Amino acid sequence: MYRIESGQTPVRALDVDQMCRLYGASPDMAEVLISLAKESKSKGWYHAYGEIIPRWFELYVGLESAANRIRTYEHALVPGLLQTPDYSAEVARTRPGVSDEEVAKLVGLRTERQRLLVRKRPAAPTLEVIIEETLLHASVPGMAGQIDRLVEASTAPNVSVRVLPLNKRLSQAAIAGSFVILDFPTNGARSAEPTTVYNEGLSGALYIDRLEEVRAYAEVWNTLTHQALSVEESRKLMQAIKERNHD
């Protein structure tokens, strides 16, 4: 135990299983921890994508796969978990000097990440998305198909997509910018990982887990949920925008 706790030796899945039984961890918590123990001995699947993934993004991919609830607010781009290959390719091409091969790898990375929304074990996370109406009007090749993807995704039991209409009131979201809130499985009152806010920029990302700072983002999220259209209203608006602007 002292070698595990001091980082002198990796923890085995068998060790984690026994400790979870001893400490009375819930089945969901045990499953997540055992999976993390198995992953700790091997490189993540995302290592296959080589240098196209910044080091600071690798941590996010791991946290995303361990989360059981993902809340995403986007003001400029469709969230990566719901992007079509065509849309992902257009986003990838905004990188200076990117090659066609790198674009293909970035699209593959997006597709691989999206598998978590339909996985069986551990159970797929809940994905709650709020997007600005403005981004749906963007002149992006394949936008009609992307809107179809958003509408289709919102019918899944673990996914909701809501739109912030153009006539909404100004709020702190304008200052916060795009962000993701990741929640993790709990064992009673305890979580495998603290709730974490992810905020990405051009040259890096912030990972925020201090309680008061997370609470500030949670308050912004609550404001957004009151301003956004319902899932059904959002579907109707997205369809109308597609028919008017992109067909």
ChimeraX commands (.cxc) that place a marker at each C-alpha (Angstrom):
marker #1 position 0.00,0.00,0.00 radius 0.5
marker #1 position 2.75,2.48,0.88 radius 0.5
marker #1 position 4.42,1.87,-2.50 radius 0.5
marker #1 position 1.13,2.56,-4.29 radius 0.5
marker #1 position 0.43,5.66,-2.20 radius 0.5
marker #1 position 3.95,7.04,-2.75 radius 0.5
marker #1 position 3.83,6.39,-6.51 radius 0.5
marker #1 position 6.62,3.81,-6.43 radius 0.5
marker #1 position 4.54,1.17,-8.18 radius 0.5
marker #1 position 1.46,1.26,-10.43 radius 0.5
marker #1 position -1.83,0.14,-8.96 radius 0.5
marker #1 position -3.22,-3.11,-10.40 radius 0.5
marker #1 position -6.85,-3.56,-11.34 radius 0.5
marker #1 position -7.01,-6.46,-8.88 radius 0.5
marker #1 position -5.76,-4.20,-6.07 radius 0.5
marker #1 position -8.38,-1.58,-6.90 radius 0.5
marker #1 position -11.13,-4.21,-7.00 radius 0.5
marker #1 position -10.19,-5.47,-3.55 radius 0.5
marker #1 position -9.92,-1.98,-2.08 radius 0.5
marker #1 position -13.31,-1.01,-3.50 radius 0.5
marker #1 position -14.82,-4.07,-1.83 radius 0.5
marker #1 position -13.09,-3.25,1.45 radius 0.5
marker #1 position -14.14,0.40,1.46 radius 0.5
marker #1 position -17.69,-0.31,0.26 radius 0.5
marker #1 position -17.44,1.61,-3.02 radius 0.5
marker #1 position -20.54,1.64,-5.20 radius 0.5
marker #1 position -20.53,-0.58,-8.32 radius 0.5
marker #1 position -20.37,2.48,-10.60 radius 0.5
marker #1 position -17.45,3.97,-8.68 radius 0.5
marker #1 position -15.62,0.63,-8.62 radius 0.5
marker #1 position -16.07,0.20,-12.36 radius 0.5
marker #1 position -14.61,3.62,-13.11 radius 0.5
marker #1 position -11.63,3.15,-10.77 radius 0.5
marker #1 position -10.83,-0.32,-12.09 radius 0.5
marker #1 position -10.97,1.01,-15.65 radius 0.5
marker #1 position -8.59,3.84,-14.72 radius 0.5
marker #1 position -6.19,1.33,-13.15 radius 0.5
marker #1 position -6.15,-0.69,-16.36 radius 0.5
marker #1 position -5.58,2.41,-18.47 radius 0.5
marker #1 position -2.71,3.58,-16.23 radius 0.5
marker #1 position -0.53,0.72,-17.52 radius 0.5
marker #1 position -0.96,1.54,-21.18 radius 0.5
marker #1 position -0.98,4.61,-23.37 radius 0.5
marker #1 position -4.39,6.07,-24.09 radius 0.5
marker #1 position -5.96,5.42,-27.50 radius 0.5
marker #1 position -5.37,9.07,-28.35 radius 0.5
marker #1 position -1.58,8.51,-28.43 radius 0.5
marker #1 position -2.11,7.01,-31.88 radius 0.5
marker #1 position -2.80,10.53,-33.14 radius 0.5
marker #1 position 0.75,11.64,-32.37 radius 0.5
marker #1 position 1.83,15.25,-32.50 radius 0.5
marker #1 position -1.51,16.65,-33.66 radius 0.5
marker #1 position -2.80,16.55,-30.07 radius 0.5
marker #1 position -1.36,19.19,-27.71 radius 0.5
marker #1 position -0.11,17.78,-24.40 radius 0.5
marker #1 position -2.59,19.93,-22.51 radius 0.5
marker #1 position -5.49,18.37,-24.44 radius 0.5
marker #1 position -4.52,14.77,-23.62 radius 0.5
marker #1 position -5.59,15.33,-20.00 radius 0.5
marker #1 position -8.99,16.57,-21.17 radius 0.5
marker #1 position -9.61,13.48,-23.32 radius 0.5
marker #1 position -8.93,11.26,-20.30 radius 0.5
marker #1 position -11.21,13.29,-18.02 radius 0.5
marker #1 position -13.94,13.36,-20.66 radius 0.5
marker #1 position -13.93,9.56,-20.94 radius 0.5
marker #1 position -14.19,9.19,-17.13 radius 0.5
marker #1 position -17.00,11.73,-16.65 radius 0.5
marker #1 position -20.62,10.71,-16.15 radius 0.5
marker #1 position -22.03,14.18,-16.89 radius 0.5
marker #1 position -20.69,16.70,-19.40 radius 0.5
marker #1 position -22.11,20.22,-19.66 radius 0.5
marker #1 position -20.87,22.27,-22.62 radius 0.5
marker #1 position -21.49,25.88,-23.58 radius 0.5
marker #1 position -20.24,27.00,-27.02 radius 0.5
marker #1 position -20.58,30.44,-28.59 radius 0.5
marker #1 position -18.62,29.95,-31.84 radius 0.5
marker #1 position -18.29,26.26,-32.73 radius 0.5
marker #1 position -20.39,23.11,-32.54 radius 0.5
marker #1 position -19.03,21.02,-29.62 radius 0.5
marker #1 position -16.54,18.38,-30.73 radius 0.5
marker #1 position -18.64,15.47,-29.43 radius 0.5
marker #1 position -21.42,16.41,-31.87 radius 0.5
marker #1 position -19.43,17.50,-34.93 radius 0.5
marker #1 position -19.86,15.75,-38.27 radius 0.5
marker #1 position -16.69,14.70,-40.13 radius 0.5
marker #1 position -17.20,17.48,-42.69 radius 0.5
marker #1 position -17.59,20.14,-39.99 radius 0.5
marker #1 position -14.60,18.76,-38.05 radius 0.5
marker #1 position -12.50,18.98,-41.20 radius 0.5
marker #1 position -13.43,22.63,-41.69 radius 0.5
marker #1 position -12.50,23.39,-38.07 radius 0.5
marker #1 position -9.18,21.55,-38.48 radius 0.5
marker #1 position -8.35,23.59,-41.58 radius 0.5
marker #1 position -8.35,26.78,-39.51 radius 0.5
marker #1 position -4.99,25.66,-38.07 radius 0.5
marker #1 position -2.12,27.50,-39.79 radius 0.5
marker #1 position -0.15,25.25,-42.13 radius 0.5
marker #1 position -2.16,22.11,-41.43 radius 0.5
marker #1 position -1.73,19.30,-43.98 radius 0.5
marker #1 position -4.46,17.09,-45.44 radius 0.5
marker #1 position -3.04,14.16,-43.47 radius 0.5
marker #1 position -3.26,16.10,-40.22 radius 0.5
marker #1 position -6.83,17.13,-41.03 radius 0.5
marker #1 position -7.76,13.47,-41.51 radius 0.5
marker #1 position -6.17,12.56,-38.16 radius 0.5
marker #1 position -7.98,15.38,-36.36 radius 0.5
marker #1 position -11.30,14.23,-37.85 radius 0.5
marker #1 position -10.47,10.67,-36.72 radius 0.5
marker #1 position -9.79,11.93,-33.21 radius 0.5
marker #1 position -13.18,13.65,-33.08 radius 0.5
marker #1 position -14.91,10.49,-34.30 radius 0.5
marker #1 position -13.11,8.34,-31.74 radius 0.5
marker #1 position -14.07,10.67,-28.88 radius 0.5
marker #1 position -17.73,10.52,-29.91 radius 0.5
marker #1 position -17.87,6.77,-29.23 radius 0.5
marker #1 position -18.26,7.46,-25.52 radius 0.5
marker #1 position -21.81,8.74,-26.12 radius 0.5
marker #1 position -22.99,5.26,-27.16 radius 0.5
marker #1 position -20.75,3.04,-25.04 radius 0.5
marker #1 position -22.25,0.40,-22.78 radius 0.5
marker #1 position -19.58,-0.14,-20.11 radius 0.5
marker #1 position -19.15,2.05,-18.25 radius 0.5
marker #1 position -22.49,3.65,-19.01 radius 0.5
marker #1 position -22.42,6.50,-21.51 radius 0.5
marker #1 position -22.27,9.94,-19.90 radius 0.5
marker #1 position -25.05,12.51,-20.00 radius 0.5
marker #1 position -24.21,15.30,-22.45 radius 0.5
marker #1 position -25.94,18.67,-22.02 radius 0.5
marker #1 position -25.15,21.20,-24.74 radius 0.5
marker #1 position -26.08,24.87,-24.97 radius 0.5
marker #1 position -25.04,26.70,-28.14 radius 0.5
marker #1 position -25.48,30.21,-29.47 radius 0.5
marker #1 position -27.91,30.61,-32.36 radius 0.5
marker #1 position -25.27,32.69,-34.15 radius 0.5
marker #1 position -23.01,29.72,-34.88 radius 0.5
marker #1 position -25.86,27.95,-36.71 radius 0.5
marker #1 position -25.94,30.78,-39.28 radius 0.5
marker #1 position -22.23,30.45,-40.12 radius 0.5
marker #1 position -21.36,29.88,-43.78 radius 0.5
marker #1 position -19.56,26.57,-43.19 radius 0.5
marker #1 position -19.55,23.87,-45.91 radius 0.5
marker #1 position -21.74,20.99,-44.79 radius 0.5
marker #1 position -23.63,23.08,-42.23 radius 0.5
marker #1 position -26.98,21.58,-43.27 radius 0.5
marker #1 position -25.68,18.11,-42.42 radius 0.5
marker #1 position -24.25,19.43,-39.16 radius 0.5
marker #1 position -27.61,20.82,-38.12 radius 0.5
marker #1 position -29.22,17.48,-38.96 radius 0.5
marker #1 position -26.64,15.84,-36.70 radius 0.5
marker #1 position -27.51,18.19,-33.83 radius 0.5
marker #1 position -31.22,17.52,-34.23 radius 0.5
marker #1 position -30.67,13.77,-34.39 radius 0.5
marker #1 position -28.31,13.77,-31.38 radius 0.5
marker #1 position -30.86,15.64,-29.26 radius 0.5
marker #1 position -33.26,12.69,-29.54 radius 0.5
marker #1 position -30.86,10.34,-27.72 radius 0.5
marker #1 position -31.85,9.69,-24.08 radius 0.5
marker #1 position -28.48,10.89,-22.74 radius 0.5
marker #1 position -28.07,13.99,-24.95 radius 0.5
marker #1 position -29.79,17.37,-24.93 radius 0.5
marker #1 position -29.08,20.25,-27.30 radius 0.5
marker #1 position -30.49,23.69,-26.53 radius 0.5
marker #1 position -30.09,26.96,-28.40 radius 0.5
marker #1 position -29.61,30.47,-27.01 radius 0.5
marker #1 position -31.72,32.73,-29.26 radius 0.5
marker #1 position -30.38,35.95,-30.70 radius 0.5
marker #1 position -32.73,38.05,-28.55 radius 0.5
marker #1 position -31.38,36.76,-25.23 radius 0.5
marker #1 position -30.14,39.17,-22.57 radius 0.5
marker #1 position -26.42,39.79,-22.03 radius 0.5
marker #1 position -24.97,37.68,-19.21 radius 0.5
marker #1 position -21.67,36.58,-17.65 radius 0.5
marker #1 position -21.40,33.94,-20.38 radius 0.5
marker #1 position -20.05,36.72,-22.61 radius 0.5
marker #1 position -17.09,37.03,-20.23 radius 0.5
marker #1 position -16.68,33.34,-19.43 radius 0.5
marker #1 position -16.48,32.27,-23.07 radius 0.5
marker #1 position -16.93,28.64,-24.10 radius 0.5
marker #1 position -16.45,26.11,-21.32 radius 0.5
marker #1 position -17.09,22.51,-20.30 radius 0.5
marker #1 position -18.11,21.30,-16.83 radius 0.5
marker #1 position -17.18,17.67,-16.12 radius 0.5
marker #1 position -18.81,15.73,-13.28 radius 0.5
marker #1 position -17.67,12.27,-12.20 radius 0.5
marker #1 position -19.31,9.19,-10.60 radius 0.5
marker #1 position -19.82,9.41,-6.86 radius 0.5
marker #1 position -19.71,6.96,-3.99 radius 0.5
marker #1 position -22.19,8.48,-1.59 radius 0.5
marker #1 position -21.01,12.07,-1.16 radius 0.5
marker #1 position -17.55,11.46,-2.62 radius 0.5
marker #1 position -16.51,11.66,-6.26 radius 0.5
marker #1 position -13.72,9.80,-8.05 radius 0.5
marker #1 position -12.54,13.21,-9.31 radius 0.5
marker #1 position -13.59,16.75,-8.33 radius 0.5
marker #1 position -15.95,18.53,-10.68 radius 0.5
marker #1 position -13.68,20.20,-13.23 radius 0.5
marker #1 position -14.17,23.14,-15.57 radius 0.5
marker #1 position -12.27,23.06,-18.86 radius 0.5
marker #1 position -11.64,26.34,-20.66 radius 0.5
marker #1 position -9.61,26.17,-23.88 radius 0.5
marker #1 position -7.60,28.89,-25.60 radius 0.5
marker #1 position -5.28,29.17,-28.59 radius 0.5
marker #1 position -2.12,28.14,-26.75 radius 0.5
marker #1 position -3.37,26.11,-23.81 radius 0.5
marker #1 position -6.24,25.33,-21.50 radius 0.5
marker #1 position -7.37,25.97,-17.94 radius 0.5
marker #1 position -8.41,23.09,-15.71 radius 0.5
marker #1 position -10.36,24.53,-12.78 radius 0.5
marker #1 position -11.44,22.43,-9.79 radius 0.5
marker #1 position -11.36,24.88,-6.87 radius 0.5
marker #1 position -14.83,24.85,-5.34 radius 0.5
marker #1 position -15.51,28.59,-5.48 radius 0.5
marker #1 position -14.34,28.87,-9.09 radius 0.5
marker #1 position -16.35,25.85,-10.21 radius 0.5
marker #1 position -19.37,27.36,-8.45 radius 0.5
marker #1 position -18.97,30.56,-10.51 radius 0.5
marker #1 position -19.15,28.58,-13.75 radius 0.5
marker #1 position -22.07,26.55,-12.42 radius 0.5
marker #1 position -23.94,29.82,-11.79 radius 0.5
marker #1 position -23.26,30.93,-15.36 radius 0.5
marker #1 position -24.55,27.55,-16.56 radius 0.5
marker #1 position -27.74,27.98,-14.55 radius 0.5
marker #1 position -28.25,31.40,-16.14 radius 0.5
marker #1 position -27.80,29.89,-19.59 radius 0.5
marker #1 position -30.33,27.14,-18.89 radius 0.5
marker #1 position -32.93,29.80,-18.06 radius 0.5
marker #1 position -32.19,31.77,-21.22 radius 0.5
marker #1 position -31.98,28.83,-23.66 radius 0.5
marker #1 position -34.92,27.46,-25.59 radius 0.5
marker #1 position -36.27,24.04,-24.64 radius 0.5
marker #1 position -34.99,20.97,-26.48 radius 0.5
marker #1 position -38.15,20.83,-28.60 radius 0.5
marker #1 position -38.08,24.57,-29.39 radius 0.5
marker #1 position -34.39,24.29,-30.22 radius 0.5
marker #1 position -35.06,21.48,-32.72 radius 0.5
marker #1 position -37.69,23.61,-34.47 radius 0.5
marker #1 position -35.37,26.61,-34.62 radius 0.5
marker #1 position -32.47,24.55,-35.97 radius 0.5
marker #1 position -34.65,23.05,-38.67 radius 0.5
marker #1 position -35.93,26.52,-39.64 radius 0.5
marker #1 position -32.37,27.91,-39.85 radius 0.5
marker #1 position -31.28,24.96,-41.98 radius 0.5
marker #1 position -34.18,25.38,-44.41 radius 0.5
marker #1 position -33.71,29.14,-44.62 radius 0.5
marker #1 position -29.91,29.40,-44.81 radius 0.5
marker #1 position -28.31,26.09,-45.73 radius 0.5
marker #1 position -30.53,24.04,-48.04 radius 0.5
marker link #1:1,2 radius 0.2
marker link #1:2,3 radius 0.2
marker link #1:3,4 radius 0.2
marker link #1:4,5 radius 0.2
marker link #1:5,6 radius 0.2
marker link #1:6,7 radius 0.2
marker link #1:7,8 radius 0.2
marker link #1:8,9 radius 0.2
marker link #1:9,10 radius 0.2
marker link #1:10,11 radius 0.2
marker link #1:11,12 radius 0.2
marker link #1:12,13 radius 0.2
marker link #1:13,14 radius 0.2
marker link #1:14,15 radius 0.2
marker link #1:15,16 radius 0.2
marker link #1:16,17 radius 0.2
marker link #1:17,18 radius 0.2
marker link #1:18,19 radius 0.2
marker link #1:19,20 radius 0.2
marker link #1:20,21 radius 0.2
marker link #1:21,22 radius 0.2
marker link #1:22,23 radius 0.2
marker link #1:23,24 radius 0.2
marker link #1:24,25 radius 0.2
marker link #1:25,26 radius 0.2
marker link #1:26,27 radius 0.2
marker link #1:27,28 radius 0.2
marker link #1:28,29 radius 0.2
marker link #1:29,30 radius 0.2
marker link #1:30,31 radius 0.2
marker link #1:31,32 radius 0.2
marker link #1:32,33 radius 0.2
marker link #1:33,34 radius 0.2
marker link #1:34,35 radius 0.2
marker link #1:35,36 radius 0.2
marker link #1:36,37 radius 0.2
marker link #1:37,38 radius 0.2
marker link #1:38,39 radius 0.2
marker link #1:39,40 radius 0.2
marker link #1:40,41 radius 0.2
marker link #1:41,42 radius 0.2
marker link #1:42,43 radius 0.2
marker link #1:43,44 radius 0.2
marker link #1:44,45 radius 0.2
marker link #1:45,46 radius 0.2
marker link #1:46,47 radius 0.2
marker link #1:47,48 radius 0.2
marker link #1:48,49 radius 0.2
marker link #1:49,50 radius 0.2
marker link #1:50,51 radius 0.2
marker link #1:51,52 radius 0.2
marker link #1:52,53 radius 0.2
marker link #1:53,54 radius 0.2
marker link #1:54,55 radius 0.2
marker link #1:55,56 radius 0.2
marker link #1:56,57 radius 0.2
marker link #1:57,58 radius 0.2
marker link #1:58,59 radius 0.2
marker link #1:59,60 radius 0.2
marker link #1:60,61 radius 0.2
marker link #1:61,62 radius 0.2
marker link #1:62,63 radius 0.2
marker link #1:63,64 radius 0.2
marker link #1:64,65 radius 0.2
marker link #1:65,66 radius 0.2
marker link #1:66,67 radius 0.2
marker link #1:67,68 radius 0.2
marker link #1:68,69 radius 0.2
marker link #1:69,70 radius 0.2
marker link #1:70,71 radius 0.2
marker link #1:71,72 radius 0.2
marker link #1:72,73 radius 0.2
marker link #1:73,74 radius 0.2
marker link #1:74,75 radius 0.2
marker link #1:75,76 radius 0.2
marker link #1:76,77 radius 0.2
marker link #1:77,78 radius 0.2
marker link #1:78,79 radius 0.2
marker link #1:79,80 radius 0.2
marker link #1:80,81 radius 0.2
marker link #1:81,82 radius 0.2
marker link #1:82,83 radius 0.2
marker link #1:83,84 radius 0.2
marker link #1:84,85 radius 0.2
marker link #1:85,86 radius 0.2
marker link #1:86,87 radius 0.2
marker link #1:87,88 radius 0.2
marker link #1:88,89 radius 0.2
marker link #1:89,90 radius 0.2
marker link #1:90,91 radius 0.2
marker link #1:91,92 radius 0.2
marker link #1:92,93 radius 0.2
marker link #1:93,94 radius 0.2
marker link #1:94,95 radius 0.2
marker link #1:95,96 radius 0.2
marker link #1:96,97 radius 0.2
marker link #1:97,98 radius 0.2
marker link #1:98,99 radius 0.2
marker link #1:99,100 radius 0.2
marker link #1:100,101 radius 0.2
marker link #1:101,102 radius 0.2
marker link #1:102,103 radius 0.2
marker link #1:103,104 radius 0.2
marker link #1:104,105 radius 0.2
marker link #1:105,106 radius 0.2
marker link #1:106,107 radius 0.2
marker link #1:107,108 radius 0.2
marker link #1:108,109 radius 0.2
marker link #1:109,110 radius 0.2
marker link #1:110,111 radius 0.2
marker link #1:111,112 radius 0.2
marker link #1:112,113 radius 0.2
marker link #1:113,114 radius 0.2
marker link #1:114,115 radius 0.2
marker link #1:115,116 radius 0.2
marker link #1:116,117 radius 0.2
marker link #1:117,118 radius 0.2
marker link #1:118,119 radius 0.2
marker link #1:119,120 radius 0.2
marker link #1:120,121 radius 0.2
marker link #1:121,122 radius 0.2
marker link #1:122,123 radius 0.2
marker link #1:123,124 radius 0.2
marker link #1:124,125 radius 0.2
marker link #1:125,126 radius 0.2
marker link #1:126,127 radius 0.2
marker link #1:127,128 radius 0.2
marker link #1:128,129 radius 0.2
marker link #1:129,130 radius 0.2
marker link #1:130,131 radius 0.2
marker link #1:131,132 radius 0.2
marker link #1:132,133 radius 0.2
marker link #1:133,134 radius 0.2
marker link #1:134,135 radius 0.2
marker link #1:135,136 radius 0.2
marker link #1:136,137 radius 0.2
marker link #1:137,138 radius 0.2
marker link #1:138,139 radius 0.2
marker link #1:139,140 radius 0.2
marker link #1:140,141 radius 0.2
marker link #1:141,142 radius 0.2
marker link #1:142,143 radius 0.2
marker link #1:143,144 radius 0.2
marker link #1:144,145 radius 0.2
marker link #1:145,146 radius 0.2
marker link #1:146,147 radius 0.2
marker link #1:147,148 radius 0.2
marker link #1:148,149 radius 0.2
marker link #1:149,150 radius 0.2
marker link #1:150,151 radius 0.2
marker link #1:151,152 radius 0.2
marker link #1:152,153 radius 0.2
marker link #1:153,154 radius 0.2
marker link #1:154,155 radius 0.2
marker link #1:155,156 radius 0.2
marker link #1:156,157 radius 0.2
marker link #1:157,158 radius 0.2
marker link #1:158,159 radius 0.2
marker link #1:159,160 radius 0.2
marker link #1:160,161 radius 0.2
marker link #1:161,162 radius 0.2
marker link #1:162,163 radius 0.2
marker link #1:163,164 radius 0.2
marker link #1:164,165 radius 0.2
marker link #1:165,166 radius 0.2
marker link #1:166,167 radius 0.2
marker link #1:167,168 radius 0.2
marker link #1:168,169 radius 0.2
marker link #1:169,170 radius 0.2
marker link #1:170,171 radius 0.2
marker link #1:171,172 radius 0.2
marker link #1:172,173 radius 0.2
marker link #1:173,174 radius 0.2
marker link #1:174,175 radius 0.2
marker link #1:175,176 radius 0.2
marker link #1:176,177 radius 0.2
marker link #1:177,178 radius 0.2
marker link #1:178,179 radius 0.2
marker link #1:179,180 radius 0.2
marker link #1:180,181 radius 0.2
marker link #1:181,182 radius 0.2
marker link #1:182,183 radius 0.2
marker link #1:183,184 radius 0.2
marker link #1:184,185 radius 0.2
marker link #1:185,186 radius 0.2
marker link #1:186,187 radius 0.2
marker link #1:187,188 radius 0.2
marker link #1:188,189 radius 0.2
marker link #1:189,190 radius 0.2
marker link #1:190,191 radius 0.2
marker link #1:191,192 radius 0.2
marker link #1:192,193 radius 0.2
marker link #1:193,194 radius 0.2
marker link #1:194,195 radius 0.2
marker link #1:195,196 radius 0.2
marker link #1:196,197 radius 0.2
marker link #1:197,198 radius 0.2
marker link #1:198,199 radius 0.2
marker link #1:199,200 radius 0.2
marker link #1:200,201 radius 0.2
marker link #1:201,202 radius 0.2
marker link #1:202,203 radius 0.2
marker link #1:203,204 radius 0.2
marker link #1:204,205 radius 0.2
marker link #1:205,206 radius 0.2
marker link #1:206,207 radius 0.2
marker link #1:207,208 radius 0.2
marker link #1:208,209 radius 0.2
marker link #1:209,210 radius 0.2
marker link #1:210,211 radius 0.2
marker link #1:211,212 radius 0.2
marker link #1:212,213 radius 0.2
marker link #1:213,214 radius 0.2
marker link #1:214,215 radius 0.2
marker link #1:215,216 radius 0.2
marker link #1:216,217 radius 0.2
marker link #1:217,218 radius 0.2
marker link #1:218,219 radius 0.2
marker link #1:219,220 radius 0.2
marker link #1:220,221 radius 0.2
marker link #1:221,222 radius 0.2
marker link #1:222,223 radius 0.2
marker link #1:223,224 radius 0.2
marker link #1:224,225 radius 0.2
marker link #1:225,226 radius 0.2
marker link #1:226,227 radius 0.2
marker link #1:227,228 radius 0.2
marker link #1:228,229 radius 0.2
marker link #1:229,230 radius 0.2
marker link #1:230,231 radius 0.2
marker link #1:231,232 radius 0.2
marker link #1:232,233 radius 0.2
marker link #1:233,234 radius 0.2
marker link #1:234,235 radius 0.2
marker link #1:235,236 radius 0.2
marker link #1:236,237 radius 0.2
marker link #1:237,238 radius 0.2
marker link #1:238,239 radius 0.2
marker link #1:239,240 radius 0.2
marker link #1:240,241 radius 0.2
marker link #1:241,242 radius 0.2
marker link #1:242,243 radius 0.2
marker link #1:243,244 radius 0.2
marker link #1:244,245 radius 0.2
marker link #1:245,246 radius 0.2
marker link #1:246,247 radius 0.2
view
